[in-house]
Amino acid sequence: MNIGSLSEDKTVEKRVSITPEIAKKYIQLGIDVQITNNYGDHIGFKDSDYTDQGVKLVEDNKKLIESSDVIIQMGLTNDENLSLLKPNQTYIGVLNSYENKEKLNDLIKKKINFFSLELLPRITRAQSMDILSSQANLAGYKAVIESFSVFEKAIPMMMTAAGTVPAAKVLVVGAGVAGLQAIATAKRMGAIVFATDVRIASKEQVESLGGKFLSVEGSENLETEGGYAKEASDEFKKKQEILLAETLKKIDIVICTALIPGKKAPIIIKESMINEMQPGSIIYDLAASQGGNAAFTQVDKIIDKNGVKIMGEKNILNKLAVSSSSLYAKNIFNFVSNLYDKENKKIKINLEDEIIEKTIIK
């Protein structure tokens, strides 16, 4: 069986789906691996790093697609490459199946098997494949680093002969994987950290990391069976708005991480709240690519509103491409291992397996 991966459009995506370390693991399983030339050069993985492990280099995308049984990417490649796919091939990535529903439906008619890993069920057996968690962990960390680099004051409390510099106050909106890592990172750097989330269960997690949980009085638990946040009621939103408006007046840095799968990100930090924040404050919006949690968020721009800087990037993980590629490649390898029939050396689609059944695009 052949697994192939194409070079991504590096202006949009710097991560790779197969690292030299993981290529070796595929080959040890009895799977042949092929990639296009200069596949990982931009993040320090030379072609020789791959060929030393037994990986085959293919000179163009057409040849690679035609000779691969399984294709692994970060997402959907361009339409020209997708048009080359043939029946019974398997394509694995983060396919944003809600946004790309029409395109995927047309491709499924060609009898191509698509697996989208953002749809993985939150079960113990799928943890090693959970790309959302591995990537969100890094994103939460990097969002703190990026916002602190723009903030023009010291983060930890500093006592000097000339006086005391107070610790920065950080608010993390959304205490999922990215939010929890943001809390942990900000605490390690000496900030005073607050957090809020619609899921009551996250209170204990926030407090275990040293953060103070801001809870809405009489709040309901807005958590799906799969462990994700669901949309809040209008009553909850109003109460949350009042709590946030008062809290934000004394906050230096806000890290926004609130996302609802398959929907536009909810606007949580309103214009009126931003107008009341202290000049010099920072909002880093990790939800920028899905519309943003803050008013005025624009992708890949720093917007200044009355001295408050609002930041958001389309793909913050491009700034951690080596670490994020390493984790993503491991997640994908674990997913493929679950699909792979070692005896017959081919992909076996067992729809009684919850992991396979939830991630295959139907």
Helices and strands as residue ranges (DSSP letters): E 2-5, H 20-28, E 32-36, G 41-43, H 47-51, E 56-58, H 61-66, E 70-72, H 79-82, E 90-93, H 101-108, E 113-116, G 117-119, G 124-129, H 131-150, E 158-160, E 163-165, E 169-173, H 177-188, E 192-196, H 202-208, E 212-213, H 234-248, E 253-256, H 271-275, E 282-285, G 288-290, E 301-305, E 308-312, G 316-320, H 321-339, E 340-341, E 346-347, H 354-359
